[in-house]
Amino acid sequence: VKNIGIAVSLVAQTLKHNLDNLQTNLPQKICESVVQCGQQQTVSGGQQITTYLFSSPTGSDRRVNLEYEFYDIPDRIQLLSDGIIIFEDGPQPGYAAEQFTLPDNARYVGVRIIAELYNTRWWFNITCSGN
């Protein structure tokens, strides 16, 4: 069991290294307009690097709920607050849900999907709230 764990770890590290090197060859798409993050937004797609930008709610105690799934092919996701990465996950397949508190001065929330392998499928759902 220990040897299997070591092998899985090495494969994951190698895959991450290979994906990092492939990243520059993929088309990059940035959303064309900022979307208000005050309500639920669900997005899905395939092989590319895509960044979606959301206007964060104003006020205090602002929260972002991020739910996502990378099916059988491992992908990566990053959550950005005003361009700074505050969360990153992957590359790995599977479902996850996370909650974050935004800084009081944050104006935008970005979600970047790094889907580098052929035939990949993914989706994410984001909701934002604040007082």
N, CA, C and O atoms as a GROMACS GRO file, in nm:
protein
  524
    1VAL      N    1   0.082  -0.119   0.000
    1VAL     CA    2   0.000   0.000   0.000
    1VAL      C    3   0.087   0.125   0.000
    1VAL      O    4   0.056   0.223  -0.068
    2LYS      N    5   0.197   0.122   0.078
    2LYS     CA    6   0.286   0.237   0.083
    2LYS      C    7   0.347   0.264  -0.056
    2LYS      O    8   0.356   0.379  -0.099
    3ASN      N    9   0.389   0.156  -0.125
    3ASN     CA   10   0.449   0.172  -0.258
    3ASN      C   11   0.349   0.227  -0.357
    3ASN      O   12   0.385   0.307  -0.444
    4ILE      N   13   0.223   0.188  -0.347
    4ILE     CA   14   0.119   0.240  -0.435
    4ILE      C   15   0.100   0.389  -0.411
    4ILE      O   16   0.087   0.466  -0.506
    5GLY      N   17   0.101   0.430  -0.286
    5GLY     CA   18   0.088   0.571  -0.252
    5GLY      C   19   0.203   0.653  -0.308
    5GLY      O   20   0.182   0.763  -0.359
    6ILE      N   21   0.324   0.601  -0.299
    6ILE     CA   22   0.441   0.671  -0.354
    6ILE      C   23   0.429   0.681  -0.505
    6ILE      O   24   0.457   0.787  -0.563
    7ALA      N   25   0.387   0.571  -0.571
    7ALA     CA   26   0.372   0.571  -0.717
    7ALA      C   27   0.267   0.672  -0.761
    7ALA      O   28   0.288   0.746  -0.857
    8VAL      N   29   0.153   0.676  -0.691
    8VAL     CA   30   0.047   0.770  -0.725
    8VAL      C   31   0.098   0.913  -0.709
    8VAL      O   32   0.069   0.999  -0.793
    9SER      N   33   0.173   0.940  -0.603
    9SER     CA   34   0.227   1.073  -0.580
    9SER      C   35   0.323   1.113  -0.692
    9SER      O   36   0.318   1.226  -0.741
   10LEU      N   37   0.411   1.023  -0.733
   10LEU     CA   38   0.505   1.052  -0.841
   10LEU      C   39   0.433   1.077  -0.973
   10LEU      O   40   0.469   1.169  -1.046
   11VAL      N   41   0.331   0.997  -1.003
   11VAL     CA   42   0.254   1.016  -1.127
   11VAL      C   43   0.185   1.152  -1.124
   11VAL      O   44   0.184   1.223  -1.225
   12ALA      N   45   0.127   1.189  -1.010
   12ALA     CA   46   0.059   1.318  -0.998
   12ALA      C   47   0.156   1.433  -1.018
   12ALA      O   48   0.124   1.530  -1.087
   13GLN      N   49   0.276   1.423  -0.960
   13GLN     CA   50   0.376   1.529  -0.976
   13GLN      C   51   0.421   1.540  -1.121
   13GLN      O   52   0.438   1.650  -1.174
   14THR      N   53   0.442   1.425  -1.186
   14THR     CA   54   0.483   1.425  -1.326
   14THR      C   55   0.374   1.485  -1.414
   14THR      O   56   0.402   1.564  -1.503
   15LEU      N   57   0.248   1.447  -1.389
   15LEU     CA   58   0.136   1.501  -1.466
   15LEU      C   59   0.128   1.652  -1.449
   15LEU      O   60   0.108   1.725  -1.546
   16LYS      N   61   0.143   1.701  -1.324
   16LYS     CA   62   0.138   1.845  -1.300
   16LYS      C   63   0.250   1.915  -1.377
   16LYS      O   64   0.227   2.019  -1.438
   17HIS      N   65   0.371   1.859  -1.373
   17HIS     CA   66   0.483   1.918  -1.446
   17HIS      C   67   0.454   1.922  -1.596
   17HIS      O   68   0.478   2.023  -1.662
   18ASN      N   69   0.403   1.811  -1.650
   18ASN     CA   70   0.371   1.806  -1.793
   18ASN      C   71   0.261   1.905  -1.828
   18ASN      O   72   0.269   1.970  -1.933
   19LEU      N   73   0.160   1.919  -1.744
   19LEU     CA   74   0.053   2.014  -1.770
   19LEU      C   75   0.104   2.157  -1.765
   19LEU      O   76   0.062   2.240  -1.845
   20ASP      N   77   0.194   2.186  -1.670
   20ASP     CA   78   0.251   2.321  -1.663
   20ASP      C   79   0.325   2.356  -1.792
   20ASP      O   80   0.318   2.469  -1.839
   21ASN      N   81   0.395   2.258  -1.849
   21ASN     CA   82   0.470   2.283  -1.972
   21ASN      C   83   0.378   2.294  -2.093
   21ASN      O   84   0.414   2.362  -2.189
   22LEU      N   85   0.261   2.230  -2.092
   22LEU     CA   86   0.168   2.236  -2.204
   22LEU      C   87   0.087   2.366  -2.206
   22LEU      O   88   0.035   2.404  -2.311
   23GLN      N   89   0.077   2.432  -2.093
   23GLN     CA   90  -0.014   2.544  -2.076
   23GLN      C   91   0.004   2.653  -2.182
   23GLN      O   92  -0.095   2.713  -2.223
   24THR      N   93   0.124   2.678  -2.227
   24THR     CA   94   0.145   2.788  -2.321
   24THR      C   95   0.092   2.758  -2.461
   24THR      O   96   0.074   2.851  -2.540
   25ASN      N   97   0.065   2.632  -2.493
   25ASN     CA   98   0.018   2.595  -2.626
   25ASN      C   99  -0.134   2.599  -2.640
   25ASN      O  100  -0.185   2.581  -2.751
   26LEU      N  101  -0.206   2.620  -2.534
   26LEU     CA  102  -0.351   2.617  -2.539
   26LEU      C  103  -0.408   2.755  -2.569
   26LEU      O  104  -0.350   2.857  -2.533
   27PRO      N  105  -0.524   2.756  -2.635
   27PRO     CA  106  -0.591   2.885  -2.654
   27PRO      C  107  -0.636   2.940  -2.519
   27PRO      O  108  -0.682   2.865  -2.433
   28GLN      N  109  -0.623   3.069  -2.501
   28GLN     CA  110  -0.668   3.132  -2.378
   28GLN      C  111  -0.788   3.219  -2.410
   28GLN      O  112  -0.787   3.298  -2.505
   29LYS      N  113  -0.892   3.203  -2.330
   29LYS     CA  114  -1.016   3.277  -2.351
   29LYS      C  115  -1.049   3.352  -2.222
   29LYS      O  116  -1.048   3.294  -2.114
   30ILE      N  117  -1.078   3.477  -2.236
   30ILE     CA  118  -1.119   3.558  -2.121
   30ILE      C  119  -1.261   3.603  -2.148
   30ILE      O  120  -1.294   3.644  -2.259
   31CYS      N  121  -1.345   3.597  -2.047
   31CYS     CA  122  -1.484   3.637  -2.067
   31CYS      C  123  -1.490   3.779  -2.123
   31CYS      O  124  -1.405   3.863  -2.091
   32GLU      N  125  -1.588   3.804  -2.204
   32GLU     CA  126  -1.596   3.932  -2.273
   32GLU      C  127  -1.651   4.044  -2.188
   32GLU      O  128  -1.621   4.161  -2.214
   33SER      N  129  -1.729   4.013  -2.088
   33SER     CA  130  -1.781   4.117  -2.001
   33SER      C  131  -1.790   4.066  -1.858
   33SER      O  132  -1.802   3.945  -1.834
   34VAL      N  133  -1.783   4.157  -1.765
   34VAL     CA  134  -1.791   4.122  -1.623
   34VAL      C  135  -1.935   4.087  -1.590
   34VAL      O  136  -2.028   4.155  -1.632
   35VAL      N  137  -1.953   3.980  -1.514
   35VAL     CA  138  -2.085   3.933  -1.475
   35VAL      C  139  -2.102   3.961  -1.326
   35VAL      O  140  -2.009   3.941  -1.248
   36GLN      N  141  -2.219   4.006  -1.286
   36GLN     CA  142  -2.246   4.028  -1.144
   36GLN      C  143  -2.248   3.895  -1.072
   36GLN      O  144  -2.311   3.800  -1.117
   37CYS      N  145  -2.179   3.888  -0.960
   37CYS     CA  146  -2.166   3.763  -0.886
   37CYS      C  147  -2.270   3.751  -0.774
   37CYS      O  148  -2.254   3.666  -0.687
   38GLY      N  149  -2.372   3.830  -0.774
   38GLY     CA  150  -2.472   3.826  -0.669
   38GLY      C  151  -2.569   3.712  -0.681
   38GLY      O  152  -2.648   3.689  -0.590
   39GLN      N  153  -2.565   3.641  -0.791
   39GLN     CA  154  -2.653   3.527  -0.808
   39GLN      C  155  -2.573   3.411  -0.865
   39GLN      O  156  -2.459   3.428  -0.907
   40GLN      N  157  -2.633   3.295  -0.865
   40GLN     CA  158  -2.564   3.174  -0.909
   40GLN      C  159  -2.527   3.183  -1.057
   40GLN      O  160  -2.607   3.226  -1.140
   41GLN      N  161  -2.406   3.141  -1.089
   41GLN     CA  162  -2.358   3.134  -1.227
   41GLN      C  163  -2.299   2.995  -1.248
   41GLN      O  164  -2.214   2.952  -1.170
   42THR      N  165  -2.342   2.923  -1.350
   42THR     CA  166  -2.286   2.792  -1.382
   42THR      C  167  -2.225   2.798  -1.521
   42THR      O  168  -2.287   2.847  -1.616
   43VAL      N  169  -2.101   2.748  -1.532
   43VAL     CA  170  -2.027   2.752  -1.656
   43VAL      C  171  -1.968   2.615  -1.681
   43VAL      O  172  -1.926   2.547  -1.587
   44SER      N  173  -1.963   2.572  -1.807
   44SER     CA  174  -1.900   2.445  -1.840
   44SER      C  175  -1.820   2.460  -1.968
   44SER      O  176  -1.837   2.558  -2.042
   45GLY      N  177  -1.731   2.364  -1.996
   45GLY     CA  178  -1.650   2.375  -2.116
   45GLY      C  179  -1.556   2.260  -2.136
   45GLY      O  180  -1.571   2.154  -2.076
   46GLY      N  181  -1.458   2.281  -2.224
   46GLY     CA  182  -1.365   2.178  -2.264
   46GLY      C  183  -1.222   2.226  -2.257
   46GLY      O  184  -1.185   2.302  -2.167
   47GLN      N  185  -1.139   2.183  -2.354
   47GLN     CA  186  -0.996   2.204  -2.352
   47GLN      C  187  -0.958   2.347  -2.388
   47GLN      O  188  -0.968   2.387  -2.504
   48GLN      N  189  -0.915   2.423  -2.290
   48GLN     CA  190  -0.862   2.558  -2.309
   48GLN      C  191  -0.834   2.617  -2.172
   48GLN      O  192  -0.872   2.560  -2.070
   49ILE      N  193  -0.768   2.730  -2.170
   49ILE     CA  194  -0.751   2.805  -2.046
   49ILE      C  195  -0.853   2.918  -2.054
   49ILE      O  196  -0.848   3.001  -2.144
   50THR      N  197  -0.944   2.921  -1.958
   50THR     CA  198  -1.053   3.017  -1.961
   50THR      C  199  -1.059   3.092  -1.829
   50THR      O  200  -1.051   3.032  -1.722
   51THR      N  201  -1.072   3.225  -1.836
   51THR     CA  202  -1.085   3.306  -1.716
   51THR      C  203  -1.219   3.378  -1.722
   51THR      O  204  -1.251   3.444  -1.821
   52TYR      N  205  -1.295   3.367  -1.616
   52TYR     CA  206  -1.424   3.434  -1.603
   52TYR      C  207  -1.411   3.538  -1.492
   52TYR      O  208  -1.352   3.510  -1.388
   53LEU      N  209  -1.464   3.656  -1.514
   53LEU     CA  210  -1.452   3.764  -1.418
   53LEU      C  211  -1.590   3.803  -1.368
   53LEU      O  212  -1.683   3.822  -1.446
   54PHE      N  213  -1.601   3.814  -1.236
   54PHE     CA  214  -1.727   3.847  -1.171
   54PHE      C  215  -1.707   3.969  -1.084
   54PHE      O  216  -1.607   3.980  -1.014
   55SER      N  217  -1.803   4.061  -1.088
   55SER     CA  218  -1.802   4.176  -1.000
   55SER      C  219  -1.851   4.129  -0.863
   55SER      O  220  -1.960   4.073  -0.851
   56SER      N  221  -1.770   4.152  -0.760
   56SER     CA  222  -1.808   4.103  -0.628
   56SER      C  223  -1.907   4.198  -0.561
   56SER      O  224  -1.907   4.318  -0.590
   57PRO      N  225  -1.991   4.145  -0.473
   57PRO     CA  226  -2.087   4.231  -0.403
   57PRO      C  227  -2.014   4.328  -0.312
   57PRO      O  228  -1.900   4.303  -0.271
   58THR      N  229  -2.078   4.438  -0.279
   58THR     CA  230  -2.018   4.537  -0.190
   58THR      C  231  -2.056   4.506  -0.045
   58THR      O  232  -2.143   4.423  -0.019
   59GLY      N  233  -1.990   4.574   0.045
   59GLY     CA  234  -2.023   4.558   0.187
   59GLY      C  235  -1.923   4.471   0.260
   59GLY      O  236  -1.813   4.446   0.212
   60SER      N  237  -1.964   4.425   0.376
   60SER     CA  238  -1.877   4.342   0.459
   60SER      C  239  -1.926   4.198   0.458
   60SER      O  240  -2.033   4.167   0.406
   61ASP      N  241  -1.845   4.111   0.514
   61ASP     CA  242  -1.878   3.969   0.527
   61ASP      C  243  -1.917   3.909   0.391
   61ASP      O  244  -2.019   3.840   0.378
   62ARG      N  245  -1.835   3.937   0.291
   62ARG     CA  246  -1.864   3.888   0.157
   62ARG      C  247  -1.808   3.748   0.140
   62ARG      O  248  -1.692   3.721   0.174
   63ARG      N  249  -1.890   3.661   0.087
   63ARG     CA  250  -1.852   3.521   0.072
   63ARG      C  251  -1.868   3.476  -0.072
   63ARG      O  252  -1.955   3.523  -0.146
   64VAL      N  253  -1.781   3.383  -0.110
   64VAL     CA  254  -1.788   3.319  -0.241
   64VAL      C  255  -1.798   3.170  -0.217
   64VAL      O  256  -1.717   3.111  -0.146
   65ASN      N  257  -1.899   3.109  -0.278
   65ASN     CA  258  -1.912   2.963  -0.277
   65ASN      C  259  -1.875   2.914  -0.416
   65ASN      O  260  -1.932   2.957  -0.515
   66LEU      N  261  -1.779   2.824  -0.422
   66LEU     CA  262  -1.730   2.770  -0.548
   66LEU      C  263  -1.748   2.619  -0.546
   66LEU      O  264  -1.695   2.549  -0.459
   67GLU      N  265  -1.822   2.570  -0.643
   67GLU     CA  266  -1.848   2.427  -0.658
   67GLU      C  267  -1.801   2.390  -0.798
   67GLU      O  268  -1.829   2.463  -0.894
   68TYR      N  269  -1.730   2.279  -0.812
   68TYR     CA  270  -1.677   2.244  -0.944
   68TYR      C  271  -1.658   2.094  -0.956
   68TYR      O  272  -1.648   2.021  -0.857
   69GLU      N  273  -1.653   2.051  -1.083
   69GLU     CA  274  -1.626   1.910  -1.109
   69GLU      C  275  -1.542   1.898  -1.235
   69GLU      O  276  -1.572   1.957  -1.339
   70PHE      N  277  -1.437   1.819  -1.223
   70PHE     CA  278  -1.355   1.778  -1.336
   70PHE      C  279  -1.382   1.628  -1.350
   70PHE      O  280  -1.353   1.551  -1.259
   71TYR      N  281  -1.437   1.589  -1.460
   71TYR     CA  282  -1.479   1.449  -1.475
   71TYR      C  283  -1.359   1.355  -1.474
   71TYR      O  284  -1.278   1.365  -1.382
   72ASP      N  285  -1.344   1.267  -1.569
   72ASP     CA  286  -1.238   1.166  -1.565
   72ASP      C  287  -1.099   1.222  -1.594
   72ASP      O  288  -0.999   1.165  -1.550
   73ILE      N  289  -1.092   1.332  -1.666
   73ILE     CA  290  -0.963   1.389  -1.704
   73ILE      C  291  -0.929   1.502  -1.607
   73ILE      O  292  -1.011   1.592  -1.586
   74PRO      N  293  -0.810   1.499  -1.548
   74PRO     CA  294  -0.775   1.601  -1.448
   74PRO      C  295  -0.758   1.740  -1.508
   74PRO      O  296  -0.694   1.756  -1.612
   75ASP      N  297  -0.815   1.839  -1.441
   75ASP     CA  298  -0.802   1.979  -1.479
   75ASP      C  299  -0.762   2.057  -1.355
   75ASP      O  300  -0.750   2.001  -1.246
   76ARG      N  301  -0.741   2.188  -1.372
   76ARG     CA  302  -0.706   2.275  -1.260
   76ARG      C  303  -0.803   2.392  -1.255
   76ARG      O  304  -0.860   2.432  -1.356
   77ILE      N  305  -0.819   2.447  -1.134
   77ILE     CA  306  -0.903   2.565  -1.115
   77ILE      C  307  -0.829   2.661  -1.022
   77ILE      O  308  -0.759   2.619  -0.930
   78GLN      N  309  -0.845   2.789  -1.050
   78GLN     CA  310  -0.790   2.894  -0.964
   78GLN      C  311  -0.901   2.993  -0.933
   78GLN      O  312  -0.981   3.027  -1.021
   79LEU      N  313  -0.905   3.040  -0.810
   79LEU     CA  314  -0.995   3.148  -0.771
   79LEU      C  315  -0.908   3.269  -0.743
   79LEU      O  316  -0.812   3.261  -0.666
   80LEU      N  317  -0.941   3.381  -0.805
   80LEU     CA  318  -0.862   3.503  -0.790
   80LEU      C  319  -0.948   3.612  -0.729
   80LEU      O  320  -1.068   3.621  -0.756
   81SER      N  321  -0.886   3.694  -0.647
   81SER     CA  322  -0.951   3.813  -0.592
   81SER      C  323  -0.868   3.932  -0.637
   81SER      O  324  -0.754   3.948  -0.595
   82ASP      N  325  -0.926   4.015  -0.724
   82ASP     CA  326  -0.856   4.130  -0.782
   82ASP      C  327  -0.722   4.088  -0.844
   82ASP      O  328  -0.622   4.159  -0.830
   83GLY      N  329  -0.721   3.975  -0.912
   83GLY     CA  330  -0.604   3.928  -0.984
   83GLY      C  331  -0.505   3.846  -0.904
   83GLY      O  332  -0.407   3.796  -0.961
   84ILE      N  333  -0.526   3.830  -0.775
   84ILE     CA  334  -0.436   3.752  -0.690
   84ILE      C  335  -0.499   3.616  -0.664
   84ILE      O  336  -0.614   3.608  -0.622
   85ILE      N  337  -0.422   3.509  -0.688
   85ILE     CA  338  -0.474   3.373  -0.666
   85ILE      C  339  -0.492   3.351  -0.516
   85ILE      O  340  -0.396   3.361  -0.439
   86ILE      N  341  -0.615   3.320  -0.475
   86ILE     CA  342  -0.642   3.292  -0.334
   86ILE      C  343  -0.673   3.145  -0.311
   86ILE      O  344  -0.680   3.100  -0.196
   87PHE      N  345  -0.693   3.069  -0.420
   87PHE     CA  346  -0.718   2.926  -0.410
   87PHE      C  347  -0.680   2.860  -0.541
   87PHE      O  348  -0.700   2.917  -0.648
   88GLU      N  349  -0.624   2.739  -0.532
   88GLU     CA  350  -0.591   2.662  -0.651
   88GLU      C  351  -0.608   2.514  -0.618
   88GLU      O  352  -0.573   2.469  -0.509
   89ASP      N  353  -0.662   2.440  -0.714
   89ASP     CA  354  -0.680   2.296  -0.696
   89ASP      C  355  -0.651   2.225  -0.827
   89ASP      O  356  -0.678   2.278  -0.934
   90GLY      N  357  -0.596   2.105  -0.818
   90GLY     CA  358  -0.571   2.022  -0.934
   90GLY      C  359  -0.423   2.018  -0.969
   90GLY      O  360  -0.343   2.083  -0.902
   91PRO      N  361  -0.386   1.944  -1.071
   91PRO     CA  362  -0.477   1.874  -1.161
   91PRO      C  363  -0.526   1.744  -1.098
   91PRO      O  364  -0.447   1.665  -1.045
   92GLN      N  365  -0.653   1.726  -1.104
   92GLN     CA  366  -0.715   1.602  -1.055
   92GLN      C  367  -0.858   1.596  -1.103
   92GLN      O  368  -0.922   1.700  -1.124
   93PRO      N  369  -0.910   1.477  -1.120
   93PRO     CA  370  -1.052   1.464  -1.151
   93PRO      C  371  -1.133   1.470  -1.022
   93PRO      O  372  -1.078   1.456  -0.913
   94GLY      N  373  -1.264   1.491  -1.035
   94GLY     CA  374  -1.350   1.483  -0.919
   94GLY      C  375  -1.428   1.609  -0.891
   94GLY      O  376  -1.417   1.709  -0.962
   95TYR      N  377  -1.509   1.602  -0.786
   95TYR     CA  378  -1.600   1.708  -0.744
   95TYR      C  379  -1.546   1.770  -0.615
   95TYR      O  380  -1.488   1.701  -0.532
   96ALA      N  381  -1.565   1.901  -0.599
   96ALA     CA  382  -1.530   1.968  -0.474
   96ALA      C  383  -1.617   2.092  -0.458
   96ALA      O  384  -1.671   2.145  -0.555
   97ALA      N  385  -1.630   2.136  -0.335
   97ALA     CA  386  -1.702   2.260  -0.302
   97ALA      C  387  -1.622   2.332  -0.194
   97ALA      O  388  -1.580   2.272  -0.096
   98GLU      N  389  -1.602   2.461  -0.214
   98GLU     CA  390  -1.523   2.543  -0.123
   98GLU      C  391  -1.597   2.673  -0.094
   98GLU      O  392  -1.677   2.719  -0.176
   99GLN      N  393  -1.568   2.734   0.023
   99GLN     CA  394  -1.625   2.864   0.056
   99GLN      C  395  -1.511   2.956   0.100
   99GLN      O  396  -1.420   2.914   0.172
  100PHE      N  397  -1.518   3.082   0.056
  100PHE     CA  398  -1.413   3.179   0.084
  100PHE      C  399  -1.476   3.309   0.132
  100PHE      O  400  -1.587   3.344   0.092
  101THR      N  401  -1.403   3.380   0.218
  101THR     CA  402  -1.442   3.514   0.259
  101THR      C  403  -1.351   3.611   0.184
  101THR      O  404  -1.229   3.599   0.188
  102LEU      N  405  -1.411   3.707   0.117
  102LEU     CA  406  -1.334   3.804   0.039
  102LEU      C  407  -1.288   3.919   0.128
  102LEU      O  408  -1.356   3.954   0.225
  103PRO      N  409  -1.173   3.978   0.095
  103PRO     CA  410  -1.132   4.100   0.166
  103PRO      C  411  -1.235   4.210   0.143
  103PRO      O  412  -1.302   4.213   0.039
  104ASP      N  413  -1.249   4.301   0.238
  104ASP     CA  414  -1.350   4.408   0.229
  104ASP      C  415  -1.331   4.496   0.106
  104ASP      O  416  -1.429   4.552   0.056
  105ASN      N  417  -1.209   4.510   0.058
  105ASN     CA  418  -1.185   4.600  -0.056
  105ASN      C  419  -1.184   4.528  -0.191
  105ASN      O  420  -1.159   4.593  -0.293
  106ALA      N  421  -1.209   4.399  -0.197
  106ALA     CA  422  -1.206   4.324  -0.324
  106ALA      C  423  -1.317   4.373  -0.417
  106ALA      O  424  -1.432   4.387  -0.375
  107ARG      N  425  -1.281   4.398  -0.542
  107ARG     CA  426  -1.379   4.445  -0.640
  107ARG      C  427  -1.423   4.335  -0.736
  107ARG      O  428  -1.537   4.334  -0.783
  108TYR      N  429  -1.331   4.243  -0.766
  108TYR     CA  430  -1.361   4.139  -0.864
  108TYR      C  431  -1.318   4.002  -0.814
  108TYR      O  432  -1.223   3.988  -0.737
  109VAL      N  433  -1.390   3.902  -0.860
  109VAL     CA  434  -1.357   3.762  -0.834
  109VAL      C  435  -1.337   3.698  -0.971
  109VAL      O  436  -1.420   3.714  -1.061
  110GLY      N  437  -1.227   3.627  -0.987
  110GLY     CA  438  -1.200   3.559  -1.113
  110GLY      C  439  -1.193   3.409  -1.091
  110GLY      O  440  -1.145   3.362  -0.988
  111VAL      N  441  -1.240   3.335  -1.189
  111VAL     CA  442  -1.227   3.189  -1.188
  111VAL      C  443  -1.154   3.153  -1.317
  111VAL      O  444  -1.200   3.184  -1.426
  112ARG      N  445  -1.040   3.086  -1.302
  112ARG     CA  446  -0.963   3.042  -1.418
  112ARG      C  447  -0.964   2.890  -1.420
  112ARG      O  448  -0.930   2.824  -1.322
  113ILE      N  449  -1.005   2.836  -1.535
  113ILE     CA  450  -1.003   2.692  -1.557
  113ILE      C  451  -0.887   2.662  -1.650
  113ILE      O  452  -0.874   2.721  -1.757
  114ILE      N  453  -0.802   2.570  -1.609
  114ILE     CA  454  -0.689   2.528  -1.691
  114ILE      C  455  -0.716   2.383  -1.730
  114ILE      O  456  -0.687   2.290  -1.654
  115ALA      N  457  -0.771   2.366  -1.848
  115ALA     CA  458  -0.813   2.235  -1.899
  115ALA      C  459  -0.726   2.204  -2.020
  115ALA      O  460  -0.754   2.248  -2.131
  116GLU      N  461  -0.621   2.127  -1.998
  116GLU     CA  462  -0.517   2.113  -2.098
  116GLU      C  463  -0.523   1.987  -2.183
  116GLU      O  464  -0.454   1.979  -2.284
  117LEU      N  465  -0.600   1.891  -2.145
  117LEU     CA  466  -0.599   1.764  -2.217
  117LEU      C  467  -0.720   1.750  -2.308
  117LEU      O  468  -0.828   1.801  -2.278
  118TYR      N  469  -0.701   1.682  -2.417
  118TYR     CA  470  -0.805   1.659  -2.517
  118TYR      C  471  -0.923   1.583  -2.456
  118TYR      O  472  -0.903   1.495  -2.372
  119ASN      N  473  -1.044   1.616  -2.497
  119ASN     CA  474  -1.169   1.552  -2.453
  119ASN      C  475  -1.203   1.578  -2.307
  119ASN      O  476  -1.283   1.505  -2.249
  120THR      N  477  -1.144   1.678  -2.247
  120THR     CA  478  -1.176   1.709  -2.109
  120THR      C  479  -1.315   1.774  -2.099
  120THR      O  480  -1.361   1.839  -2.193
  121ARG      N  481  -1.379   1.755  -1.986
  121ARG     CA  482  -1.508   1.818  -1.958
  121ARG      C  483  -1.505   1.866  -1.814
  121ARG      O  484  -1.447   1.799  -1.728
  122TRP      N  485  -1.566   1.980  -1.787
  122TRP     CA  486  -1.568   2.036  -1.653
  122TRP      C  487  -1.685   2.132  -1.640
  122TRP      O  488  -1.744   2.174  -1.740
  123TRP      N  489  -1.716   2.166  -1.516
  123TRP     CA  490  -1.814   2.272  -1.489
  123TRP      C  491  -1.779   2.334  -1.353
  123TRP      O  492  -1.715   2.271  -1.269
  124PHE      N  493  -1.822   2.457  -1.336
  124PHE     CA  494  -1.816   2.517  -1.202
  124PHE      C  495  -1.941   2.601  -1.181
  124PHE      O  496  -2.005   2.646  -1.276
  125ASN      N  497  -1.972   2.620  -1.055
  125ASN     CA  498  -2.085   2.701  -1.013
  125ASN      C  499  -2.033   2.797  -0.907
  125ASN      O  500  -1.966   2.755  -0.813
  126ILE      N  501  -2.063   2.924  -0.921
  126ILE     CA  502  -2.016   3.024  -0.824
  126ILE      C  503  -2.136   3.107  -0.776
  126ILE      O  504  -2.220   3.148  -0.856
  127THR      N  505  -2.140   3.130  -0.647
  127THR     CA  506  -2.236   3.224  -0.590
  127THR      C  507  -2.160   3.318  -0.497
  127THR      O  508  -2.064   3.277  -0.432
  128CYS      N  509  -2.204   3.440  -0.492
  128CYS     CA  510  -2.143   3.539  -0.404
  128CYS      C  511  -2.250   3.605  -0.320
  128CYS      O  512  -2.364   3.621  -0.364
  129SER      N  513  -2.214   3.643  -0.200
  129SER     CA  514  -2.311   3.712  -0.114
  129SER      C  515  -2.236   3.810  -0.025
  129SER      O  516  -2.115   3.797  -0.006
  130GLY      N  517  -2.306   3.906   0.028
  130GLY     CA  518  -2.246   4.004   0.119
  130GLY      C  519  -2.354   4.085   0.188
  130GLY      O  520  -2.471   4.083   0.149
  131ASN      N  521  -2.312   4.156   0.291
  131ASN     CA  522  -2.406   4.240   0.366
  131ASN      C  523  -2.386   4.385   0.327
  131ASN      O  524  -2.456   4.472   0.379
   0.00000   0.00000   0.00000
